[in-house]
């Protein structure tokens, strides 16, 4: 098991960018212990469903950084 830092961003669509919208931090940064970076991303979503539900899944970007 390793330690990871995870954030979830909501990235605007091309149409939204034209309106002036920018990326929004929807979750994190949060530290998660997991076997790999993919497991850390999945745990972030499953353990924090309220934050993940606020983000349009088509605009969701999950960033994971190992320590």
Phi and psi in radians as a Rosetta constraint file:
Dihedral C 1 N 2 CA 2 C 2 CIRCULARHARMONIC -2.271 0.35
Dihedral N 2 CA 2 C 2 N 3 CIRCULARHARMONIC 2.873 0.35
Dihedral C 2 N 3 CA 3 C 3 CIRCULARHARMONIC -1.705 0.35
Dihedral N 3 CA 3 C 3 N 4 CIRCULARHARMONIC 2.325 0.35
Dihedral C 3 N 4 CA 4 C 4 CIRCULARHARMONIC -2.285 0.35
Dihedral N 4 CA 4 C 4 N 5 CIRCULARHARMONIC 2.600 0.35
Dihedral C 4 N 5 CA 5 C 5 CIRCULARHARMONIC -1.849 0.35
Dihedral N 5 CA 5 C 5 N 6 CIRCULARHARMONIC 2.233 0.35
Dihedral C 5 N 6 CA 6 C 6 CIRCULARHARMONIC -2.178 0.35
Dihedral N 6 CA 6 C 6 N 7 CIRCULARHARMONIC 2.395 0.35
Dihedral C 6 N 7 CA 7 C 7 CIRCULARHARMONIC -2.329 0.35
Dihedral N 7 CA 7 C 7 N 8 CIRCULARHARMONIC 2.658 0.35
Dihedral C 7 N 8 CA 8 C 8 CIRCULARHARMONIC -2.092 0.35
Dihedral N 8 CA 8 C 8 N 9 CIRCULARHARMONIC 2.162 0.35
Dihedral C 8 N 9 CA 9 C 9 CIRCULARHARMONIC -1.898 0.35
Dihedral N 9 CA 9 C 9 N 10 CIRCULARHARMONIC 2.576 0.35
Dihedral C 9 N 10 CA 10 C 10 CIRCULARHARMONIC -1.843 0.35
Dihedral N 10 CA 10 C 10 N 11 CIRCULARHARMONIC 1.950 0.35
Dihedral C 10 N 11 CA 11 C 11 CIRCULARHARMONIC -1.644 0.35
Dihedral N 11 CA 11 C 11 N 12 CIRCULARHARMONIC 2.234 0.35
Dihedral C 11 N 12 CA 12 C 12 CIRCULARHARMONIC -1.204 0.35
Dihedral N 12 CA 12 C 12 N 13 CIRCULARHARMONIC 2.622 0.35
Dihedral C 12 N 13 CA 13 C 13 CIRCULARHARMONIC -1.252 0.35
Dihedral N 13 CA 13 C 13 N 14 CIRCULARHARMONIC 2.981 0.35
Dihedral C 13 N 14 CA 14 C 14 CIRCULARHARMONIC -1.028 0.35
Dihedral N 14 CA 14 C 14 N 15 CIRCULARHARMONIC -0.714 0.35
Dihedral C 14 N 15 CA 15 C 15 CIRCULARHARMONIC -1.128 0.35
Dihedral N 15 CA 15 C 15 N 16 CIRCULARHARMONIC -0.717 0.35
Dihedral C 15 N 16 CA 16 C 16 CIRCULARHARMONIC -1.173 0.35
Dihedral N 16 CA 16 C 16 N 17 CIRCULARHARMONIC -0.630 0.35
Dihedral C 16 N 17 CA 17 C 17 CIRCULARHARMONIC -1.085 0.35
Dihedral N 17 CA 17 C 17 N 18 CIRCULARHARMONIC -0.656 0.35
Dihedral C 17 N 18 CA 18 C 18 CIRCULARHARMONIC -1.113 0.35
Dihedral N 18 CA 18 C 18 N 19 CIRCULARHARMONIC -0.517 0.35
Dihedral C 18 N 19 CA 19 C 19 CIRCULARHARMONIC -1.369 0.35
Dihedral N 19 CA 19 C 19 N 20 CIRCULARHARMONIC -0.213 0.35
Dihedral C 19 N 20 CA 20 C 20 CIRCULARHARMONIC 1.810 0.35
Dihedral N 20 CA 20 C 20 N 21 CIRCULARHARMONIC 0.098 0.35
Dihedral C 20 N 21 CA 21 C 21 CIRCULARHARMONIC -1.205 0.35
Dihedral N 21 CA 21 C 21 N 22 CIRCULARHARMONIC 2.616 0.35
Dihedral C 21 N 22 CA 22 C 22 CIRCULARHARMONIC -2.176 0.35
Dihedral N 22 CA 22 C 22 N 23 CIRCULARHARMONIC 3.075 0.35
Dihedral C 22 N 23 CA 23 C 23 CIRCULARHARMONIC -1.095 0.35
Dihedral N 23 CA 23 C 23 N 24 CIRCULARHARMONIC 2.583 0.35
Dihedral C 23 N 24 CA 24 C 24 CIRCULARHARMONIC -2.209 0.35
Dihedral N 24 CA 24 C 24 N 25 CIRCULARHARMONIC 2.310 0.35
Dihedral C 24 N 25 CA 25 C 25 CIRCULARHARMONIC -1.363 0.35
Dihedral N 25 CA 25 C 25 N 26 CIRCULARHARMONIC 1.976 0.35
Dihedral C 25 N 26 CA 26 C 26 CIRCULARHARMONIC -1.677 0.35
Dihedral N 26 CA 26 C 26 N 27 CIRCULARHARMONIC -0.445 0.35
Dihedral C 26 N 27 CA 27 C 27 CIRCULARHARMONIC -2.725 0.35
Dihedral N 27 CA 27 C 27 N 28 CIRCULARHARMONIC 2.395 0.35
Dihedral C 27 N 28 CA 28 C 28 CIRCULARHARMONIC 1.690 0.35
Dihedral N 28 CA 28 C 28 N 29 CIRCULARHARMONIC -2.983 0.35
Dihedral C 28 N 29 CA 29 C 29 CIRCULARHARMONIC -1.236 0.35
Dihedral N 29 CA 29 C 29 N 30 CIRCULARHARMONIC 2.510 0.35
Dihedral C 29 N 30 CA 30 C 30 CIRCULARHARMONIC -2.380 0.35
Dihedral N 30 CA 30 C 30 N 31 CIRCULARHARMONIC 2.489 0.35
Dihedral C 30 N 31 CA 31 C 31 CIRCULARHARMONIC -1.595 0.35
Dihedral N 31 CA 31 C 31 N 32 CIRCULARHARMONIC 2.330 0.35
Dihedral C 31 N 32 CA 32 C 32 CIRCULARHARMONIC -2.353 0.35
Dihedral N 32 CA 32 C 32 N 33 CIRCULARHARMONIC 2.397 0.35
Dihedral C 32 N 33 CA 33 C 33 CIRCULARHARMONIC -1.698 0.35
Dihedral N 33 CA 33 C 33 N 34 CIRCULARHARMONIC 2.184 0.35
Dihedral C 33 N 34 CA 34 C 34 CIRCULARHARMONIC -2.689 0.35
Dihedral N 34 CA 34 C 34 N 35 CIRCULARHARMONIC 2.968 0.35
Dihedral C 34 N 35 CA 35 C 35 CIRCULARHARMONIC -1.305 0.35
Dihedral N 35 CA 35 C 35 N 36 CIRCULARHARMONIC -0.594 0.35
Dihedral C 35 N 36 CA 36 C 36 CIRCULARHARMONIC -2.670 0.35
Dihedral N 36 CA 36 C 36 N 37 CIRCULARHARMONIC 3.068 0.35
Dihedral C 36 N 37 CA 37 C 37 CIRCULARHARMONIC -1.161 0.35
Dihedral N 37 CA 37 C 37 N 38 CIRCULARHARMONIC -0.597 0.35
Dihedral C 37 N 38 CA 38 C 38 CIRCULARHARMONIC -1.166 0.35
Dihedral N 38 CA 38 C 38 N 39 CIRCULARHARMONIC -0.721 0.35
Dihedral C 38 N 39 CA 39 C 39 CIRCULARHARMONIC -1.127 0.35
Dihedral N 39 CA 39 C 39 N 40 CIRCULARHARMONIC -0.640 0.35
Dihedral C 39 N 40 CA 40 C 40 CIRCULARHARMONIC -1.118 0.35
Dihedral N 40 CA 40 C 40 N 41 CIRCULARHARMONIC -0.724 0.35
Dihedral C 40 N 41 CA 41 C 41 CIRCULARHARMONIC -1.124 0.35
Dihedral N 41 CA 41 C 41 N 42 CIRCULARHARMONIC -0.748 0.35
Dihedral C 41 N 42 CA 42 C 42 CIRCULARHARMONIC -1.134 0.35
Dihedral N 42 CA 42 C 42 N 43 CIRCULARHARMONIC -0.753 0.35
Dihedral C 42 N 43 CA 43 C 43 CIRCULARHARMONIC -1.092 0.35
Dihedral N 43 CA 43 C 43 N 44 CIRCULARHARMONIC -0.647 0.35
Dihedral C 43 N 44 CA 44 C 44 CIRCULARHARMONIC -1.060 0.35
Dihedral N 44 CA 44 C 44 N 45 CIRCULARHARMONIC -0.718 0.35
Dihedral C 44 N 45 CA 45 C 45 CIRCULARHARMONIC -1.276 0.35
Dihedral N 45 CA 45 C 45 N 46 CIRCULARHARMONIC -0.795 0.35
Dihedral C 45 N 46 CA 46 C 46 CIRCULARHARMONIC -1.225 0.35
Dihedral N 46 CA 46 C 46 N 47 CIRCULARHARMONIC -0.594 0.35
Dihedral C 46 N 47 CA 47 C 47 CIRCULARHARMONIC -1.483 0.35
Dihedral N 47 CA 47 C 47 N 48 CIRCULARHARMONIC -0.192 0.35
Dihedral C 47 N 48 CA 48 C 48 CIRCULARHARMONIC -2.355 0.35
Dihedral N 48 CA 48 C 48 N 49 CIRCULARHARMONIC 1.098 0.35
Dihedral C 48 N 49 CA 49 C 49 CIRCULARHARMONIC -1.127 0.35
Dihedral N 49 CA 49 C 49 N 50 CIRCULARHARMONIC -0.508 0.35
Dihedral C 49 N 50 CA 50 C 50 CIRCULARHARMONIC -1.139 0.35
Dihedral N 50 CA 50 C 50 N 51 CIRCULARHARMONIC -0.788 0.35
Dihedral C 50 N 51 CA 51 C 51 CIRCULARHARMONIC -1.175 0.35
Dihedral N 51 CA 51 C 51 N 52 CIRCULARHARMONIC -0.712 0.35
Dihedral C 51 N 52 CA 52 C 52 CIRCULARHARMONIC -1.203 0.35
Dihedral N 52 CA 52 C 52 N 53 CIRCULARHARMONIC -0.564 0.35
Dihedral C 52 N 53 CA 53 C 53 CIRCULARHARMONIC -1.206 0.35
Dihedral N 53 CA 53 C 53 N 54 CIRCULARHARMONIC -0.430 0.35
Dihedral C 53 N 54 CA 54 C 54 CIRCULARHARMONIC -1.278 0.35
Dihedral N 54 CA 54 C 54 N 55 CIRCULARHARMONIC -0.295 0.35
Dihedral C 54 N 55 CA 55 C 55 CIRCULARHARMONIC -1.750 0.35
Dihedral N 55 CA 55 C 55 N 56 CIRCULARHARMONIC 2.314 0.35
Dihedral C 55 N 56 CA 56 C 56 CIRCULARHARMONIC -1.110 0.35
Dihedral N 56 CA 56 C 56 N 57 CIRCULARHARMONIC 2.165 0.35
Dihedral C 56 N 57 CA 57 C 57 CIRCULARHARMONIC -1.059 0.35
Dihedral N 57 CA 57 C 57 N 58 CIRCULARHARMONIC -0.486 0.35
Dihedral C 57 N 58 CA 58 C 58 CIRCULARHARMONIC -1.277 0.35
Dihedral N 58 CA 58 C 58 N 59 CIRCULARHARMONIC -0.341 0.35
Dihedral C 58 N 59 CA 59 C 59 CIRCULARHARMONIC -1.880 0.35
Dihedral N 59 CA 59 C 59 N 60 CIRCULARHARMONIC 0.047 0.35
Dihedral C 59 N 60 CA 60 C 60 CIRCULARHARMONIC -1.386 0.35
Dihedral N 60 CA 60 C 60 N 61 CIRCULARHARMONIC 2.359 0.35
Dihedral C 60 N 61 CA 61 C 61 CIRCULARHARMONIC -2.298 0.35
Dihedral N 61 CA 61 C 61 N 62 CIRCULARHARMONIC 2.167 0.35
Dihedral C 61 N 62 CA 62 C 62 CIRCULARHARMONIC -1.873 0.35
Dihedral N 62 CA 62 C 62 N 63 CIRCULARHARMONIC 2.165 0.35
Dihedral C 62 N 63 CA 63 C 63 CIRCULARHARMONIC -1.941 0.35
Dihedral N 63 CA 63 C 63 N 64 CIRCULARHARMONIC 2.289 0.35
Dihedral C 63 N 64 CA 64 C 64 CIRCULARHARMONIC -2.230 0.35
Dihedral N 64 CA 64 C 64 N 65 CIRCULARHARMONIC 2.289 0.35
Dihedral C 64 N 65 CA 65 C 65 CIRCULARHARMONIC -2.188 0.35
Dihedral N 65 CA 65 C 65 N 66 CIRCULARHARMONIC 2.177 0.35
Dihedral C 65 N 66 CA 66 C 66 CIRCULARHARMONIC -1.366 0.35
Dihedral N 66 CA 66 C 66 N 67 CIRCULARHARMONIC 2.718 0.35
